[in-house]
Amino acid sequence: MFSRLSQITRHLSRPLPNYAHTSATATRAGLASSMTSSSASERAKRTIHTAGCIIIGDEVLGGKTADTNSTFFAKFCFSLGMNLKRIEVIADDESEIIEATRRMSANYDFVVTSGGIGPTHDDITYSSIAKAFGLKLKLHEPTLERMKKLSKPQAGFSWDEPSPQLTAKLRMVELPIDETRDEEEQVLFVDEKLWVPISVVNGNVHILPGVPRLFTALIDGMKPLLLPRLTDPEGKGLHRILFATPMPESEVAPYLSELAAKVEPKGIKVGSYPRWQKDFNTVTLVGRDTEAMESLVKEVETAIQGRRVNAEDEVDNEEGAQKE
């Protein structure tokens, strides 16, 4: 028996013949293609419960640029009731972009990327995401026409004459396109003042610029398109109630643990946040059931010896005024 097992082990450990390697490669390519075409339409229409955000840029990882886009996106998701599950900051690296976008597209309903779609050599987001889903880049004529119409004129530049500047500009309108799907579903224009498109890949990956002014304008511009796909089409979003407490976290922890277990079935989350070198810490209730949350206010105020506030520093300001 052991001899037979040894034979099987040696057989399985042999290198695959060339046709097998070729088949495996073809299978991976086919998988990427099927991820794009067969499920993209479904992803583009499904109800949005969860969201993910990928910030792409060596300048962010290197500390040169402070990321504000993810913060804006987090607030946007909260206001609409989308459950933002993950924010990642990754390098301008093809393999990392491919891995992150495939994973987030599979795990979350609505995904945005920020950065890496400019005219220079290190702007590789379009090409990397195209590769992630087995697509090719295509010069998108409607985007080019909007660029010509809405971008600022440059002295000495001509759209009709070949030049390094023209090559750089055209790089920004070569988008990942799935030829089996309607292009209008894959390229969105949500702000009439901007030529910049939102390229949508695999139905749920939305590629946006890293420039904060453009990112925020395009995210806001998507709101009318997203509202019908939310669990609450009115987009009322999540609600947050803040409390200020003079008690240390260690003292309120037992009560908050009990409270969290009690309200979890109602979809309410309990949070506790220390405020370094301040006289008051913060306790929060977050959820959709406003009636249930409001019914807890008096109980929480009593248990934590604090009170409801509109902002974390509200009590600090009052204390400062009293001291003066």
Secondary structure, 3 states (H helix, E strand, C coil): CHHHHHHHHHHHHCCCCHHHHHHHHHHHHHHHHHHHHCCHHHHHHCCECEEEEEEECHHHHCCCCCCCHHHHHHHHHHHHCCEEEEEEEECCCHHHHHHHHHHHHHHCCEEEEECCCCCCCCCCHHHHHHHHCCCEEEECHHHHHHHHHHCCCCCCCCCCCCCHHHHHHHHCCEEEECCCCCHHHHEECCCCCCCCCEEEECCCEEEECCCHHHHHHHHHHHHHHHHHHECCCCCCCCEEEEEEECCCHHHHHHHHHHHHHHHHHHCCEEEEECCCCCCCEEEEEEECCHHHHHHCHHHHHHHCCCEEECCCCHHHHHHHHHHC
